[in-house]
Amino acid sequence: METYDPDKNTTEVRQGNPRKMNLRVLMISTTLIIVVFAIIFLVFSILQPAPA
């Protein structure tokens, strides 16, 4: 998608949007991955037999 803003240089045009959508996606996906690994860890620790 071509964008043109005469008041910005090429570096400023490439920066993220002010709504921080990239950060939002990164934080939500990271949180979901941590939750999934925590659930997997709890399931395996519960199913592990007690030591003799």
BELHU-V211813 format. One record per pair of residues at least 24 apart in sequence whose ideal C-beta (glycine too) atoms are under 8 Angstrom apart, sorted by sequence separation. I is the first residue (numbers start at 1). J is the second residue. D is the distance in whole Angstrom. If there is no record, write none. Layout:
BEGIN
i->I j->J d->D
i->I j->J d->D
END
This chain:
BEGIN
none
END
